Amino acid sequence: MDQKKTIRPFSMKDKIGYTLGDLGCCFTEQYRAMYLSIFYTLILQVNPFHVGILLLITKIWDAVNDPIIGAMVDSRKATKGGKFIPWIRAFSFPMAVLCILGFVNVGNINYGLRLAYMFVTYVLYEALYTCVNVPFGTLSSVMTDDVSQRTALSRYRSLGGTIFMTVMVMIGPLFLYVDNQPVAGRFLMLACICAMLGLLCLQITCVWCKERVEVPERPQGEKLNYLHVLKEISHNKALLGVMFFSLTGMIGASVVNGLNTYLYKDFFGNVKIQAVSGMLSVLSFAITQPLANKFGKKEWCCMGAGFAAIVFGILFFFPVHNPVAFIVINGICYLGASGMQVLIWAMVNDAIDYHELQTGERNEGIVYSTYSFFRKLASAISGSLSSFVLGAIGYNVTAGAVQTAGVVNAIWKSYTGIYFLGYGIAVAILFFVYPLTKQKTAEMLTELKARRAAKESK
């Protein structure tokens, strides 16, 4: 307790540190999400169906181990360095190494050994990433117990991903391709840069972010009843709404992102113009929070993503062949749909509060990792689905191959159709399942504040 009193008050340093933490995670995880399947198909020349099966198996296992690691984090006693920060500090090093190994060009070895190498490096990286990301996600709940400050942390966390996506979407296509063809060595070089920068950001997070809220230790000999907590979670409509909203929305967004390179490379004929679309990310971050404050998080996500789904439903039937026109239309839709990405972490925090309101216990690690399970499941389905789509339409992975007109048109139909279905279903789930409107969220936080005050007065 005395040690807690010596920790400096919550400040902008914590917010920047938390932003850097998300940026550090994105440097490796999002770089892999954006370019690893492309590296597998276009550089290693692995059959897209095989890539899809590999991603599906490894991501499902990765999703399964999320709640396990979340339970381990919850059951671990806090040390002098904190409860969550030591995990981030220790596992960020090997995570960076595995990120680099994933982009080593093994295209000249036997096809079976190639698949084995991909499998091992993928599984090991994702296990290490979970050991970093689950503690990082729950860290915000112990940095401060002030509701407004925690909401600010969620917003600053989204800023980390926004910064990365803005830079990578602009730089990636310009750096990784020469004459509209991918260059293996550049994928590895950029992986090294991302891994080192990610490691640096996470280590700064460990220094700048402080754990101030004491998590009560469980009585001696009492173990965490994981199944009991899962049963309670199954009645948490806020968490269920966020999980299934995120599941379907992420599948739509991730498959579209997975097809992005092929859309610009083969449908528009110039992969480098994809870089222009990245400039709208910062604008989306700037407008989302004020709009969410005005309308509510649930309300703005439904309006923005619903509008984007309708537009892409129309584009499915009316292709746009001018890349500049498409970038403008896609950019406007992104400004609406991006609310899902910017606000999702604040909604997860609201779901943790809702869990406390229902049960009297927070169990941040398990609640967060259960959400993370569904997020990883969405990543598994979407990562494999984009590869399956390429295989189904007959995409030719041979180096320098020119795709047929049928394949090019199928890329457009797949891109727009999946966008429409993914975002449309996500909006329906959020509207009908997620209970926390702007008014109900305010009522919940007021009641929780009163309960905590009553506990402290005893």
N, C-alpha and C positions, 0 to 999 in steps of 0.2 A: 504493500500500500504506500509506503514511504517513497518507494521508487517511482510510483505513478505520479506522485505529487511533483517530482522534479522534471517531468516531461514538459516541454514547452507547450503553450496553448495551440490549438488547431489554427492553421494559417494558410496563406496562399502556397507556402512551400509544400504542404501536404497535397494540395490540389494539383500542383505541377508534378510532384512526385508520382501521384496516382495516374496522371495523364501519361507520364513517361513509362509507367508500368504497362499500361495497355498498349502503348506504342511498341514497347519491347516484345510483348507477346505477338503483336501483329507482324513485326519484322520477320519472324520465322513462320508462324502459322498461316498468315494471310499470303505471304509470298508463295508458300507451298500450295495453298488453296488455289491461287491464281495461275500458277505455272507448272506445278509438278505433273499433272496429268498431260499437259501439253508436252513437257519434257519426255514423258514416257512414250507418247504416241509419235511425235515428230522427230525426236532425237534418238531414243532407244528403239523406235519403230516397233513397238509392241502393239499387238492387235487390240483395238479399243474394247472389244468384249472382255479380253483378259484383264485389261486395266480396270474395267468396271467391276469384275468379280473380285479382283485384288482389293480395290477400295471398299467394296461392300463388306467383305469379310473383316478387314483390318479395322474399319471404322466402327462396325458393330461391336467388336471386342473392345475397342477404345471407349465406346459409349458405356459398355457394361462395367468397365473398371472405374468409371467416374464416381458412382455412388460409393464404391468400396474405398477409394482414396478419400472421399469426403468424410466417411465414417472414421477413417484413420486420423484425419486432421481433427475432427471433433473430439476424439477420445484422447488425443495427445495433450499432456499438461503444458501450460505455458512455461517458458523458461525466461531467463534474463533477457534474451533477445526477442521475446514475444511468443505468440502461439502460431502465427502464420508467416511472418517474415523469414524465419530460418528455413522454411521449405523453399521459398522463392530464391533465397540466397544460394542454397546448396544445389538445387536441381537446374538452375538456369545455365550453368556451365556445360554439363553433358547434353542438355537440350540443344544448345548452339552447335555443338560438334555433330550431332545426328542430323541437324538441318543441312549442314554442308555435305555430309556423306550421301544424303538423298539425291544430290545433283551431280554425283560423280558419273562420268560417261562410261557405262559398262556395256555399250552397244556391240562391242566386238567379241564378247564372250558367248558361250552357249546359251540358247534361248531359255532353257530351263533354269540355268544358273542365274540368268538375268532376272527372271521372275522371283527366284529365291532371294536375291540381293535386295530387290525392291520390297519384298515382303518384310524381311528382317529389319531393314532401316526404317521402314514406315511404322512398324509396330513399336520399335524401341523409341523412336522420336515421340510418338503420340503418348506413350506411357509417361515419358519425362515431361512432356508439355502439360499433361494432366496434373502432375505433381507441382507444377508452377502455377497453372491457371486457376485451379480450384481454391488454393489458399489466397491467391491474389483477388479473386472475385469476392471472397468473404472478408477480406481485409477491411473494406470500407465500413463494415458494420461495427468494427472495434476501434476505428480511428476517431470516431465521434459519436455521441448519442443524440446530437442535435439533428432534428428531421430535415431542416432546410440545408444544413451543411452536408448531410448524406445525399440529398437530392443533387446538390452541386457536384459532389464527387461522381455521381452517375453521369452527369453531363460532361464533366472533365474527362471521364473515362472514354466516353464516345468521341471526344476530341482526338484522343490518341489514334483510334482507328481511322478517323476522318483524315488526319494528317497523313497517315501511311497510304491510304487509298488514293488520296489526291496526288501524292508524289509518285507512287508506283504505277498508277494508271497512265500517268504522263511520261514517266521515264522508261518503264518496262518495254513497251513496243518500240521505242526509239533505239534502245540499247541492245535488245536481245535479237533483233532481226537485221539482216543485211540482204538487200534485194528481195524483200518479202519472204525470206527464208530464215529459220532459226539457226543460231550458232551455238553449239554445245558449250564451248569454253566460256561464253558470256553468261550462260545460265549458272554455271558453277561460280564464276567471279561474283555475280550479283548475290548468290546465296551466301558467299563468304562475307560480303559487306553487310548484308542483312543480319546474319548471325552475330557478328561482332557488335554492330550497333544495338541489336536487341539485348545482348548480354550487358552492355554498358548501361542502357536505360533501366533494366531490371535491378542492377546493382545500385543505381542512384535511388530507385524506389525504396530499396531496403534501408537506405540511410535517411532519406527525407521524410518518409511516411512513418508515423509513430502509432503504436497501439496504446490507446488511452482507456478504453472501456474494459473493465475487468470482466472476464467471462467466468461465471461461478463454476468451481470445480465440482465434479460429481462426488458424492459421498464415497468414502473408502470402501472398495469392494463392489460398488454398484457399477454395472456395465451399461453402456448405451444399448437400449432395446431398439435396434435398427428396424425390425419388422413393425414394431409399434409406431415408430415415427413415420414409416412409409404408409401405414394405415391412416394415420392422421393427415398425411399429405394428400391421400386419395380423396379426402373430403374438402380440400382447399380449392374452391372454385377459381380463385384468383390465379393460383399457380397452374392449375389445369388449363385455364384459358390462355395464360402466357405460353405454356409449353406447346400446346397444339397450334396456337397462332404462330409461334416461332417455327415450329416444325414445318408447317405448310408454306409459310412465307419464305423461310430460308431455302426450302427445296426449290421454290420458284426462282428466287433471286440467285441462288448458287448455280443452278443449271444454266440460267441465262448468262451469268458471269463465265461459266465454263465454256459456253458456246461463243462468247464475245470475240475471242481471237479468230475463230473460224468464220464468224460473220464478216468481220472487217477484212480478213485475209482473202477469203474466197468469194463472198457475195459482193462486197464493195471493191475488192481487188487491191487493197492497200492497207496493210495491218497497222502502219504507223499513224494513220489518221485517228486511230482509237485513242491516242494520247490526248486529243483535244477534249474528250468527254470528261477527263479527270478534273478539270478546272471548276466544275460545279459542286464538288464535294464540300468545299469550305462554305459556299453560299447556303447549302442545305443545312449545315450545322448552325449557321447564324440565324436562319429563320425558324427552325424547328422549335427551339425552346420558347420563344415568345408566343408562337401559335399554340403550343401545348399549354402554356400558362393561361392563355385566353380561353381556349375551348376545352382543355383537358387532354390527358395523354391518350386515353382510349378514343375519344371523339376525333382528335386530329389524325390518328393512325387510320381510322375507318374512312375519313374523308379523303386524305391524301392517297392512300394505297388503293382505295376504291376507284378514284379518278384514273389512276395509272392503269388499273386492270381494264377499265372500259376502253381507254385509248388503244391499248395493245390488242384488245379483242377486235377492234376495227381494223388495225394494221394487219391482222392475220389475213384478212380478205383483200386488203389494198396495199400491196408492197410499195415501199419507198426506195427507189434506186439511187437517189441523190444522197450521198453520205452526209453532206452538210445539213440538209433538211432533216435527215434521220437523227443526227446528233442534237439538233434543236428540240425536236419532239421528244426524244428520249430524255434529254436534260430536264425538260419541264416536268415530265412524269417522275423523274428521279427526285426532284425537289419535293414532290408529294409523298412518294413511296419511302423515301429515306427516313421518314419519321419512325418507321419500324426499327431501323438500325440505331438511331440516336436515342430513342426513348426506351428501348427494350430493357436496359439494365435498371432504369428507374422503376419500371414495372415489375421487375423481379424483386427489387427491394420492397416494393409495395406488397408483393405476394408474401415476402418473409414477415412483414408487419401483420398481414392478414392471418398468417399461421400463428403468430404470437397472440393475436386477438382471439382466435378460436381455442387455442390450447394452453396459453399461458407460458409457453416455451418457444424460444427462437430457433434453436438447432440450425444456425445459418449454414454450416458446412454441408449438412445432408440436404437441406432444402435447395441450396444453390447447386450442389452437385447433381441432384435429381433433375433440375432444369438443364444442367449442363449435359446430362445423359441424353435428353431429347434433342438438345442442340447438336450433339455429336451424331445422334441417329439421323437427324436431318442432313448433316454433312455427309454421312455415309451414303444415304439414298441419293442425294443430289450429285455427289462426286461420281458415283457409279452410274447414275442415270444419264449424265451428260456423255459419258463414254459409251454407254449402251445406245444412246441416240445416234452418235457418230457411227457406231457399228451397224445399226439398223438401216441407216440411210446409205450405207456403202461407202463411207469416207475412205479414200485411198491414203494410207500413211507413208507410202513410198516417198523418199526425199525428192522434192521438186515436182511432185505429181500435180497435174492440173485436173481439178474436179469436173465432173460432167455437169450439164445444165440441171439435170434432175437432182443431183446431190446439192447443188447451190440453192435451188429453190426449196429443197427440204430443210436446209439450214434455217432459212427465213421462217418457214412454217413452224418449225420446232421452237425457235427462239420466241416468236410472238405468242404462240399457243400456250407454251409452258408459263410464260410471264402472266398471261391472262388467267389461267387456271390457278397458279400458285398464289398470286396476290388476291384473287377473287375469293377463293376458299378461306384464306387467312382472315380476310376482313369479316366474312360471315361468322367464323369462329369467335373472333374478338367481340363482335357485336352481340352475339347470343349467349356466349359462355362467360366471358370475363365480366365480373360484377362491379368493378371499381370505376365508376364514372368520376368526374371531377368532384361532384358533391359528396359521393359516398367515400371517396378517399379522404377528403377533409374531415368527415365525421369519424372515420376510423382512427386517424391520427390524433384527433382530440380525445377520443376515448382511451387510447393507449397512453397518452400523456397523463391523463387523470389516474389511470391504474398505476403507472410507474411512480407518480407522486405519492399515491396512497401507500405503496410498498415502502418507499423511502422514509415516510413519516412514522412507520411502525418501529 
